[in-house]
Amino acid sequence: MQDSRSTNIHYTSHTSNYSFTLFKELTASAEGNVFVSTYSVQFLLLLLAFGSKSKTGDQLKTLLRLPQKTAPNYDNIKAVITNIEDPNYLTIANGVFSDKAFVLRDDYVDKARVYMNAEVRSLDFAGNFVNEVSEINNWAEQKTDGKISNIFEPGTIDRDTVLVLASAAHFQNVWKNQFTDTKNASFCLTPTKHIDIEMMHQTGHFRYYKDESYKFSAVELPYKAGGFEMLILLPDRADGLKDLESAFLKNSKNFAYLQGNLTVHDVTLDLPKFKFESSVSLVKTMEKLGCTEMFTSSADFSYISTSGAGKLKVSDIKHKAFVSIDENGTEAAGVTGVDVVNY
């Protein structure tokens, strides 16, 4: 029998590789800051993978690092969700919203409920899609404590929609060592561009690492509860961020090496106080990552439904994320939603 700890290590390794792959593709096309809830995206893709087969399923399994020739051990996924969730700090919510005339397969509903703790609701997209979009948006807003609203903008869901899948993650925790000295300071965006910001300050004992090869420093900020930490990386040079990103995105083992070499030091820490929100369609990102079939007329989601199963495809995948870092701690949230249509 595999214990929960070994399950977590095995699955976390796959999650880490998937997360770096996703982040690498998002940063390649982004013109500014990037923030993404990889758990939210991953669990949404798992809900799709549950119902996919043929080439559609193979592509999703490849991205999610799931076995191709044998049935995935979904108990591992359930164990990870159970172990990472804490109602006081980190919550995960998954939803399956289907049109009332669209018949879901019993085994698909069972998988979504048993392994993903998903809510399953029957809605009336064909008769009143405007109201049903509001219900899904309200669900997402509730699951993120009001931080993510309108995951689906008006017009993104219509009468052609037969199924919406959604995954939400919300995190809130306070620092083990809180910041008490915040002052206005200059922050370097590029070698030639600086902005005035609120800079938080503290001195204390933190796990720290200095890398002379890739020219950066790293410090780990522990949260007060739940065993969570934030890892912050700072390049030595003002123009060194791209090189630093490249070093980790090319080889995720560098991240494991970094985590294994953090040691306690006296650290003087200056950290910007900030909020950031992002909203993006993940269609092009998924296509670049090899998941092309689900957006085409060749998509095969026949494990989802017995009604019109051969005529389902993904219309869009939306992702919204939020993060706030201040003297007390961190709040972050992410929601990913997919619109599945009959064509």
C-alpha positions as CSV (number, residue, x, y, z in Angstrom):
1,M,0.0,0.0,0.0
2,Q,1.3,3.5,-0.9
3,D,1.2,5.9,2.0
4,S,0.0,9.5,1.5
5,R,3.4,11.0,1.8
6,S,4.9,8.9,-1.0
7,T,1.8,9.7,-3.1
8,N,2.3,13.4,-2.5
9,I,6.0,13.2,-3.4
10,H,5.2,11.3,-6.7
11,Y,2.3,13.5,-7.7
12,T,4.0,16.8,-6.6
13,S,6.9,16.0,-8.9
14,H,4.5,15.7,-11.8
15,T,2.7,18.9,-10.7
16,S,6.0,20.8,-10.5
17,N,7.0,19.7,-14.0
18,Y,3.5,20.6,-15.4
19,S,3.6,24.0,-13.6
20,F,6.9,25.0,-15.0
21,T,5.8,23.9,-18.5
22,L,2.6,26.1,-18.2
23,F,4.4,29.0,-16.7
24,K,7.1,28.9,-19.4
25,E,4.5,29.1,-22.2
26,L,2.6,31.9,-20.5
27,T,5.8,34.0,-20.0
28,A,6.9,33.5,-23.6
29,S,3.9,35.4,-24.9
30,A,3.3,37.8,-22.0
31,E,4.3,41.5,-22.3
32,G,4.2,42.2,-18.6
33,N,3.7,40.5,-15.2
34,V,2.4,36.9,-15.1
35,F,0.5,35.4,-12.2
36,V,-1.3,32.0,-12.6
37,S,-3.0,29.6,-10.3
38,T,-1.5,26.3,-11.6
39,Y,-3.7,24.2,-9.3
40,S,-6.8,25.8,-10.7
41,V,-5.7,25.1,-14.3
42,Q,-4.6,21.6,-13.5
43,F,-7.8,20.5,-11.8
44,L,-9.8,22.0,-14.6
45,L,-7.8,20.0,-17.2
46,L,-8.3,16.9,-15.1
47,L,-12.1,17.4,-15.3
48,L,-11.7,17.5,-19.0
49,A,-9.3,14.5,-19.0
50,F,-11.9,12.4,-17.1
51,G,-14.3,12.7,-20.1
52,S,-11.9,12.5,-23.0
53,K,-10.6,9.6,-25.1
54,S,-8.6,8.9,-28.3
55,K,-6.2,11.6,-29.4
56,T,-8.0,14.2,-27.2
57,G,-7.4,12.2,-24.1
58,D,-3.8,11.3,-25.1
59,Q,-2.9,15.0,-25.4
60,L,-4.4,15.9,-22.1
61,K,-2.7,13.0,-20.3
62,T,0.6,14.0,-21.8
63,L,0.4,17.6,-20.6
64,L,-0.8,16.4,-17.1
65,R,1.9,13.8,-16.9
66,L,-0.7,11.0,-16.6
67,P,0.1,7.4,-17.8
68,Q,-1.0,6.7,-21.4
69,K,-1.3,2.9,-21.5
70,T,-2.7,2.3,-18.1
71,A,-5.6,3.9,-16.2
72,P,-4.4,6.8,-14.1
73,N,-4.6,6.3,-10.3
74,Y,-7.2,9.0,-9.6
75,D,-6.9,8.1,-5.9
76,N,-3.6,9.9,-5.9
77,I,-5.3,13.0,-7.1
78,K,-8.0,12.8,-4.4
79,A,-5.3,12.2,-1.8
80,V,-3.4,15.3,-2.9
81,I,-6.5,17.5,-2.9
82,T,-7.4,16.2,0.6
83,N,-3.8,16.8,2.0
84,I,-3.2,20.3,0.5
85,E,-6.6,21.7,1.5
86,D,-7.1,23.4,4.8
87,P,-10.4,25.3,5.3
88,N,-8.5,28.0,7.2
89,Y,-5.8,28.7,4.6
90,L,-6.2,26.9,1.2
91,T,-9.5,25.8,-0.4
92,I,-10.1,24.1,-3.7
93,A,-13.5,24.0,-5.4
94,N,-14.5,22.3,-8.6
95,G,-17.8,22.6,-10.5
96,V,-19.6,20.8,-13.3
97,F,-22.5,22.8,-14.7
98,S,-24.5,21.1,-17.5
99,D,-27.5,22.1,-19.5
100,K,-30.7,20.4,-18.3
101,A,-31.2,18.7,-21.7
102,F,-27.6,17.4,-21.8
103,V,-27.2,14.0,-20.2
104,L,-24.0,13.4,-18.3
105,R,-22.7,9.8,-18.0
106,D,-23.1,8.5,-14.5
107,D,-19.4,7.3,-14.4
108,Y,-18.2,10.8,-15.3
109,V,-20.3,12.4,-12.6
110,D,-19.0,9.8,-10.1
111,K,-15.4,10.5,-11.0
112,A,-15.9,14.3,-10.7
113,R,-17.6,14.0,-7.3
114,V,-15.4,11.2,-5.8
115,Y,-12.0,12.3,-7.0
116,M,-12.4,16.1,-7.4
117,N,-15.1,16.8,-4.8
118,A,-16.9,18.6,-7.6
119,E,-20.4,20.2,-7.3
120,V,-22.6,19.0,-10.1
121,R,-25.5,21.3,-11.2
122,S,-28.1,21.2,-13.9
123,L,-28.7,24.6,-15.6
124,D,-30.7,26.0,-18.5
125,F,-28.2,27.4,-20.9
126,A,-30.6,27.0,-23.9
127,G,-33.4,28.8,-22.3
128,N,-31.7,31.5,-20.1
129,F,-28.0,31.5,-20.6
130,V,-27.6,35.1,-19.3
131,N,-29.0,34.1,-15.8
132,E,-26.9,30.9,-15.8
133,V,-23.7,32.7,-16.5
134,S,-24.4,34.9,-13.5
135,E,-24.9,31.8,-11.4
136,I,-21.5,30.4,-12.4
137,N,-19.8,33.7,-11.9
138,N,-21.4,34.0,-8.4
139,W,-20.1,30.5,-7.6
140,A,-16.6,31.5,-8.6
141,E,-16.8,34.7,-6.6
142,Q,-18.1,32.9,-3.5
143,K,-15.3,30.2,-3.7
144,T,-12.6,32.9,-3.9
145,D,-14.0,35.0,-1.1
146,G,-15.0,37.8,-3.6
147,K,-11.6,38.1,-5.2
148,I,-12.5,36.7,-8.6
149,S,-15.7,37.9,-10.3
150,N,-17.0,37.5,-13.9
151,I,-14.8,34.5,-14.9
152,F,-17.2,34.5,-17.9
153,E,-17.8,37.9,-19.5
154,P,-21.2,38.6,-21.2
155,G,-21.3,37.0,-24.6
156,T,-18.8,34.3,-23.8
157,I,-21.5,31.7,-23.1
158,D,-24.6,31.3,-25.2
159,R,-27.3,28.8,-26.2
160,D,-24.7,26.6,-27.9
161,T,-23.1,25.9,-24.5
162,V,-24.0,22.5,-23.0
163,L,-21.4,22.2,-20.3
164,V,-19.2,24.5,-18.2
165,L,-16.4,23.1,-16.0
166,A,-14.8,25.3,-13.4
167,S,-12.0,25.1,-10.8
168,A,-11.3,27.7,-8.1
169,A,-8.5,28.0,-5.6
170,H,-8.2,30.5,-2.7
171,F,-5.3,31.0,-0.3
172,Q,-5.0,33.3,2.7
173,N,-2.3,33.2,5.4
174,V,-0.3,35.5,7.6
175,W,3.5,35.7,7.8
176,K,5.2,33.9,10.6
177,N,7.3,37.1,10.9
178,Q,5.3,40.1,9.9
179,F,6.6,43.3,8.4
180,T,6.4,46.4,10.6
181,D,8.4,49.1,8.7
182,T,6.9,50.2,5.4
183,K,8.2,53.2,3.6
184,N,8.1,54.7,0.1
185,A,11.0,53.6,-2.0
186,S,12.2,53.3,-5.6
187,F,11.8,49.9,-7.3
188,C,13.7,48.9,-10.4
189,L,11.6,47.6,-13.3
190,T,14.4,47.7,-15.8
191,P,17.9,49.2,-15.8
192,T,16.4,52.5,-17.2
193,K,13.0,52.5,-15.5
194,H,12.3,52.9,-11.7
195,I,8.9,53.5,-10.0
196,D,8.0,54.7,-6.5
197,I,6.3,52.0,-4.4
198,E,5.5,51.0,-0.8
199,M,8.5,48.9,0.3
200,M,8.1,46.6,3.4
201,H,11.1,45.9,5.5
202,Q,12.2,43.5,8.2
203,T,15.3,41.8,9.5
204,G,15.3,38.2,10.8
205,H,16.4,34.6,10.4
206,F,15.3,33.1,7.1
207,R,16.2,30.2,4.9
208,Y,18.4,31.8,2.2
209,Y,20.6,30.8,-0.8
210,K,23.1,32.7,-2.9
211,D,23.9,31.4,-6.3
212,E,27.1,32.5,-8.0
213,S,26.5,30.6,-11.2
214,Y,23.1,32.1,-12.2
215,K,23.7,35.3,-10.2
216,F,20.7,35.5,-7.9
217,S,19.6,35.3,-4.3
218,A,16.7,33.4,-2.9
219,V,14.8,33.7,0.4
220,E,12.0,31.7,1.9
221,L,9.3,33.4,3.8
222,P,7.3,31.0,6.1
223,Y,3.6,31.6,6.8
224,K,2.3,31.3,10.4
225,A,0.3,28.1,9.8
226,G,-0.3,25.2,7.5
227,G,3.4,24.6,6.6
228,F,3.2,27.0,3.7
229,E,6.1,29.2,2.4
230,M,6.7,31.8,-0.2
231,L,10.0,31.6,-2.2
232,I,11.3,34.9,-3.5
233,L,14.1,35.1,-6.1
234,L,16.1,38.2,-6.9
235,P,18.6,38.5,-9.7
236,D,21.9,40.3,-9.0
237,R,21.6,42.5,-12.1
238,A,18.8,44.9,-12.9
239,D,18.5,43.2,-16.3
240,G,18.9,39.7,-15.0
241,L,15.3,38.6,-14.7
242,K,15.0,36.9,-18.1
243,D,18.2,34.9,-17.6
244,L,17.0,33.8,-14.2
245,E,13.6,32.7,-15.5
246,S,15.3,30.9,-18.3
247,A,17.5,28.9,-15.9
248,F,14.5,27.5,-14.1
249,L,12.1,27.1,-16.9
250,K,14.6,25.1,-19.0
251,N,15.3,22.7,-16.2
252,S,12.8,22.3,-13.3
253,K,15.5,20.3,-11.4
254,N,17.2,23.6,-10.7
255,F,14.3,24.5,-8.5
256,A,14.6,21.3,-6.5
257,Y,18.3,21.9,-6.1
258,L,17.5,25.5,-4.9
259,Q,15.0,24.2,-2.3
260,G,17.5,21.6,-1.1
261,N,20.2,24.2,-0.5
262,L,18.4,26.9,1.5
263,T,20.0,27.4,4.9
264,V,19.2,29.8,7.8
265,H,20.9,33.2,7.7
266,D,20.4,36.6,9.1
267,V,18.6,38.4,6.3
268,T,17.7,42.1,5.8
269,L,14.6,41.9,3.5
270,D,12.9,44.7,1.5
271,L,9.8,43.5,-0.3
272,P,7.3,45.5,-2.4
273,K,3.7,45.7,-1.1
274,F,1.4,45.1,-4.1
275,K,-1.8,43.7,-5.6
276,F,-2.0,42.2,-9.1
277,E,-4.8,40.7,-11.2
278,S,-4.7,38.9,-14.5
279,S,-7.2,37.6,-17.0
280,V,-6.3,35.5,-20.0
281,S,-7.7,33.0,-22.5
282,L,-5.7,29.8,-22.4
283,V,-6.7,28.4,-25.8
284,K,-3.5,29.4,-27.6
285,T,-1.4,28.4,-24.6
286,M,-3.0,24.9,-24.6
287,E,-2.5,24.5,-28.3
288,K,1.2,25.4,-28.0
289,L,1.5,22.8,-25.2
290,G,0.1,20.1,-27.6
291,C,-3.5,20.1,-26.6
292,T,-5.0,21.0,-30.0
293,E,-7.6,18.3,-30.6
294,M,-10.1,19.4,-28.0
295,F,-10.8,22.7,-29.8
296,T,-11.5,21.0,-33.2
297,S,-14.3,18.9,-34.8
298,S,-12.2,15.9,-34.1
299,A,-12.5,16.3,-30.3
300,D,-13.6,13.2,-28.5
301,F,-15.4,13.7,-25.2
302,S,-17.6,10.7,-25.4
303,Y,-16.8,9.7,-21.8
304,I,-18.6,12.8,-20.6
305,S,-22.1,12.3,-22.1
306,T,-24.3,9.9,-24.0
307,S,-26.2,12.8,-25.7
308,G,-24.4,14.4,-28.6
309,A,-21.1,13.0,-27.3
310,G,-19.5,12.9,-30.7
311,K,-20.2,16.6,-31.3
312,L,-18.6,18.2,-28.3
313,K,-15.6,20.6,-28.4
314,V,-14.0,23.2,-26.1
315,S,-14.9,26.7,-27.2
316,D,-12.8,28.6,-24.7
317,I,-10.7,28.3,-21.5
318,K,-10.7,31.4,-19.3
319,H,-8.3,31.9,-16.4
320,K,-8.4,34.8,-13.8
321,A,-6.0,35.2,-10.9
322,F,-5.5,37.6,-8.0
323,V,-2.7,38.1,-5.5
324,S,-2.2,40.6,-2.7
325,I,1.0,40.8,-0.6
326,D,1.2,43.2,2.4
327,E,2.6,43.5,5.9
328,N,0.3,40.9,7.4
329,G,0.5,38.1,4.8
330,T,-0.8,37.0,1.4
331,E,-4.1,36.4,-0.2
332,A,-4.3,34.8,-3.6
333,A,-7.0,33.2,-5.8
334,G,-7.5,31.7,-9.2
335,V,-10.4,30.5,-11.3
336,T,-10.3,28.5,-14.5
337,G,-13.4,27.9,-16.6
338,V,-14.1,26.0,-19.8
339,D,-17.0,26.4,-22.2
340,V,-18.0,23.2,-23.9
341,V,-20.3,23.5,-26.9
342,N,-22.4,21.2,-29.2
343,Y,-21.5,22.0,-32.8
